[in-house]
Amino acid sequence: MAKKIMVVDDDKDIVEYLVSIFREKGYETCSAEGGEGAMELLERERPDLLTLDLEMPEEWGPRFYRKFSQKPEFAELPVVVISGLAGIHLAIRKAVATVSKPFEPAHVLEIVEGTIGRP
């Protein structure tokens, strides 16, 4: 079974772009456009890695991270922060990587493969 990546971002275009990049490489994907509903999706889908935007209207990325990472089943879930905010490397200290928007797809894929391996 292919490894699954969950994309959480309020920008629909970014969600579609990341999902297409990951699927093209053979990963399974699921996505939430913002933090609202993301917890339910996370619990249902059980991804191997999560990409997370920081600034979203319904749910601030770091707050969503704190909520899910307190659950034992998600405490070790690797997170890649992808955001346009300055200082993103400070927002979620346990993130496996921080990537600034705009980003190079090859760089994101390199981080994902280095973290969870190939699909």
N, C-alpha and C positions, 0 to 999 in steps of 0.2 A: 504494500500500500504506500502511495506517495506521501511525502511529508506535507503538512498543511501549514499555510501562513495566513494569519488574520491581519487584515489592513483596517485600521481605524483612523479616519480622517474626514473632516467635514467638507472638504473640497471634492466634489463628485469626479472632476477630471483627474485629480491625483489618485483617487481610489481606482478608477478604471485603468489608469496608466500602470499603476503598481500591480494590479491584478493581472493585466495582460502580460507584463514582464515575467511575473512568477509562473503563470500558466504556460507561457511559451517555453520555459525551461523545464516544465514537467511537474511543478508543484501543484498541489491542490490549494484552493484559496477559499476564503470567506471574507466578507467585509461588512463594516458598519460605517455609515456616514455620520460620524459623531459619536459621542459617548453614550447618548441615550439608546438603550437597547443593546449596547455592546456587551454588557455583562451577561445578559441572557444568551446571546450568540456565543460568547466565549465558553460558557458552561455547556452549551449544546454541542459545539463543534470541537472543542479540545485541541486547539492548534499546537503545533510544535514551536512556533515563533510568532510574535506579534509586532507589527510596525505601528507606531503610535505618533499622531500629531499632538502638539502641546496645547495649541490654542483652538478650542472648539466652543461653539456657542452654548450647548447644553451642559457640557462636562469638560472641565479643565483637565488636560491629559495627565498631569501629575496626580490629581485627585482620583481619577479612574485607576491609575496604576496602584495607588495606595489601597484602594478598595479591593482589587482583585488579588494583589500580591499578599494580602493578609490571609487569604484562603490557602490552606495547606496544599491543595492540588495545583495551585498556580504560583506558589512561592518561588519556584525555580524557572518559570517560563521566561525564555529569553525575549528581551524587548529591544527593538531598534527604534530610536526616536528619529522621526523625520519631520522637521519643522523649519519655518522661516524666521523664527524668533532668534534674537541675539542671546547668547549665553545658554544655548540649549544643552550644552554638556553638563551644566549644573542642575538641570531640572530633575532628572532621574538618575541618581548616581549609580544605580545598579544596571543601567542600560548597557547592553553589550557594545553598542555603538550609537553615535549621534551623527546624523546626516543633515546638512543644511539644504533647504530648497533654494534655488533649483538644484537638482542632483543628477549625477551621471548614473544611468541604469546599471552599467557594468560594476560600478563601485558598490551599489546596494546589493547586487547579486553576489559579489565577492564576500561581503559581510555575511549574508545569509548562508552561503555555502560553507564559509569558515566556522559558522556557529552550529548549524544543524546538518551540514553535509548536503550532498546532492539528493535530488528527489528519489 
